[in-house]
Amino acid sequence: MTGHPASPAAPHPAPTPPRNILSIQSWVSYGHVGNAAAMFPLQRLGFEVWAVNTVQFSNHTGYGVWTGSVFPPELVAELLDGIEARGALPDCHAVLSGYMGSEGTVAAVVDAVRRVRETNPQALYCCDPVMGDVGRGVFVRPELPEQIAAKAIPAADIVTPNQFELELLTGQQIDTLEHALQAAHALRDRLRPEGPRIVLLTSLVRQDAPEGSIETLAVTGEGAWLCRTPDPPGPPRNGTGDAIAALFFGHYLQSGSPAQALSLSMSALYGLLDLTHRTGTREIQLVAAQNEFAQPTQVFGAQQVE
């Protein structure tokens, strides 16, 4: 019996061009902070990440001993020159910055944002203003908070301070939800007018919150949303601030919804920290928890509070 000829295979749809994020942060070889905490979650969400490292250390400085080098600020511009020479800057959709170790690095990051926007005016800049934390105080050079406030914040579309950093940037004490909203709006007013002007307040601890919980607040011009999760088990982990900034930024770039980005990023972070606690490790387990980034096991909703 003669069979029918096989039908020609349907053509594959053209692949979607990747979305590219320039991430300028620190790097550690062991563990996960800076780009070592932000890069993989963004890749797992489907982004190409162009990493520019401002330092390269053996491990997080919280261990007390480390090796490695702080790179000169000029390196940021030099690497941008190389990327620009490939004709790639028009395809850069976003810039993410984290720890900036010197005044020169702040200026270099802001200039990198300017260069990207000259070729792609729609590119968004998310600034994680790494300066300090509750209990530790300011842990960067004394001039850094002022430089970040004066140069990086006005260039940013999204900022992701923790509670200590928001208080430092605004001079306002935060102990209630109302105070948190007031401080976030005060900072929003200083962001780039042409952008979405989003403030993501992480690690919010307030008097009027339920016990045993931790909250993150996203404040925009259209409204404000609060996401509450149980207080993560175990001690605080290095790199969580870098991870949540990357996750929120990535989800926002994909959905355009601050509420959805807040819910998914906080749910992913909780899943990451829960798994890290169960493995008994000091460093966050990004690889083991990678499925949480795209599809969290447990989803915590975002409640509109304004």
N, C-alpha and C positions, 0 to 999 in steps of 0.2 A: 504494500500500500504506500502510495506516495503522500508524504505529509505536506501540510501547508508551509510555505516559506515563513520563516520567523519575521515578525513585525520589527521594523527598525526601532531601536531604543529611543525613547523620548529624550530630547536634548536636556542636559542638566541646566537648571536656571543659573544665570550669572551670579557668582558669589558676591555678597555684599562687601564693599570695601571696608577695611577695618577702621575703627575709630581710634585715634592716637592721643595719648596723654603724655605730656612731658612732666616728669616727676623729679623735683629737685629737693633732695633730702640727704640725711646722713646714711651710712651703710655700716653694718656689722657682719663679719664673717660667721660668727657663732651667735645663734639666737635671732630674734626678730624685733628690730626697732627701725624707724625711719623707712627708707626704701625697702629694707628687708622685711618690713611688716606691711607695707602698702602695695608693693609691686605684684605679688602673687594674687591677692584677692582681686585686684583689678584685671589681671590676666584671666583669672577664673570666670570673671563676668564677661569676658570676651574682648577686652581692650588690648591694643598694643601699647606697651609702656616704654617710653624712651627715658631711661633712668640716668640722671646726672647726680653723682654722689658728691656731697660737700665735705665729707670725711670718710675715711675707711679705717675702722677699728676692728680689733679682734673680737670684741664683745661689748655689751652695754657697759657704760661707765659705772652703773650702779653696783657692779661686782667689786668696785674699789681698785682693781688692777686691770690694765688693758694695754695693748700695743696698737700701733698704727699711726696714722698721720691725719692732720687737718689740711685739706687742700686749699690753695690760695683762691680767693674770689675770682681772680682772672680766669680760672679754669672753666667756670660756668660760661663766660663769654666765648672762650676758645672752643668749647664743645658745641655751643650754638653755631659758631662759625662753620664748623664741620658739617653739622646737620643742614644748615642753610645751603652749603655748597652742593649738597645732594638734591637741592630743590624740594626739600621735604616740609619746610615750615608752613606752606599753605594748607597742608594736610594735617596740621596739628590742631586738634579740636579743643584741647583743654590743657591747663597747667595746674599742677598741684605742688605746693611747697610745704615743707615741715620745718625741722630744726635748722636754724640759720645761725652759725656760730660766731659771726662777726658783723660789724657794721658794713664792711665791704660786701659780704655775701647778701645782705638785705638789698643793697643797691643792685647787685648783679642779678638777683632774682627778679626784681621789678623791671629791670631793663630787658630781661628775657621775655617777660610777659608783654612788654611793649613791642618787641621784635615779632613775637608770634601774632599779635593783634594787627600789626601793619600788613601782614599777608593774609590773615583770616580774622576779620573784625568780629566774627561771631564766636570766637574762642572764649571760653569761660576760665576764670582763675579762682581756684579755691586755696585759701591761705589758712593753714593750721598754725596759729600763732604760738608756737611752743616757747614758753617762757618760765613756767613754774607750775606748782600744784599745791593743794592744801596739805599742810604738814611739812612740806619741804621748802616752801617759799619760792623765791626766784632762784633758778638754778642756771641761768645763762649770764653772760657778761652784763654788768650793770647798765651799759648804754643800750642794750638790745631792745628792751620794752619800748623805749622812746622811739627808737629807729623803726621798729615794726609798726608802731602806731602812726608815725608820721609818713612812712613811705609805702609799706605793704598793704595796710588796711585800705587806704583810699584807692588802690588799684584793684582790690579784690571784688569779686561778685558774690562769693560765699566765704564765710569765716567759720571756723569750728573750735572756738575756745572752750576750755573747761571752766568750771565755776570760778576758780582762783584767777584765771587769765581774764575772764570777762570783768570781774571786779577790778582788776588792775588796769584794764584798758579804759574803763568808764569811771572809776572812782566811786562806784556805787556798791553798797553792801547788799548781798542777796541772801535772804533767809525765808522768803515766801515766794509763791508763784507770781504774785503781783510784782514783787521787786525784780524777779527774774525777767519778766516781760518788759518792764521799764528799762532795765539795763540793756536787754537785747535790742530794743528799738533805738536806744541812744547810740548803740554801735552801728545799727543798720543805717542810720542817717549819715554815717561817715564812709560808707562803701560807695563804689563806683555808681554814679546815678544811672548809667545806661544798662546796668546788669539787673539780675533778679533780686539782688540785695537780700541774701538769706543768712541768718545767724543760726548756727547749730550749737546750742549750749549743751555740752556733755557733762556727765557726772554731777548732775544737779542734786543737791541735798538741801532740803528745806524743812522748816518746822511744820508746815501744814501738809506733809506727805505721809502716806501710810508707812508704818514701820516695816523694816525688812525689805525695802525696795530701793531702786535707784532709777533715776529718770533722765531723759534727754528731751530737750525742747527745741523745736524748729520754728523760727519766727520769720515771717515774710510780710510783704505789704498786703497780701490778700488774707492772711490769717496766721494763727499759731497753733501748733500741734504738739502734744505731749505723749511720749511713749514711756511706759513704766514696765520694768521687768523685776523679778526677784533680785535681791542683792546677790551678785555672782558668788559662788562658794570659793573659799580659799583666799589667800592673800592677794593684794593688788599685783597685776602683772605688767611688766614693761612692754611697751609697744601697742597697748590697747587703744591709746589715743590716735596713734598713727593709722591703725587698722580701721577705726570707726570713721575717720575723716575720708579715707580712701573708699570705704564701702558706701558711705552716704553720697559722696561725689559721683561714684560710678552708677549707683542706682538712680540718682537724679538725672544724670546725663542720658540714661536709657529711657526714663519715664516722663521727665519733666514735672513730676509730682513731688513736692516736698514731703507730703504726708506719707506717700508710698515709700519713698526713699528712707524716711525716718523709720517706718515700721520694719522694712526688710533689713536695713543695716543693723538696727538694734537687736532684732531677732537673731541675725547671723552672729553678732558679737556675743550674745548670751550663749548660743550653741557652742561657739568657739571656746569660751571660758569654762563652760560646764565640762566639755570634753578634756580641756587642759587640766582641770581639777581632778577628773577621774583618772587621768594618766599619771598624776602625781609629779608632773614636771614643772620646773620653774619658768621655762620659756613657753610662750603660747604655741599651740600645735596647729599651725596654719595648714600644713599639708593634710594631716589627718582629718581636719574639720572642713576641708575644701567644699564639700557638697552643701554645707550650711550657707556659703556665700551666695549661691544662686538660688537655693531652695531650702530655706530654714526648716528644721524639723518642727519647731514650735514657733508660731507667729504671734507676736504681740502687736496689737493694733495701736494706731495713733489716734488719740482723742483730741478733737478740736477744742481749744480752750480760749480762742479769741476770734 
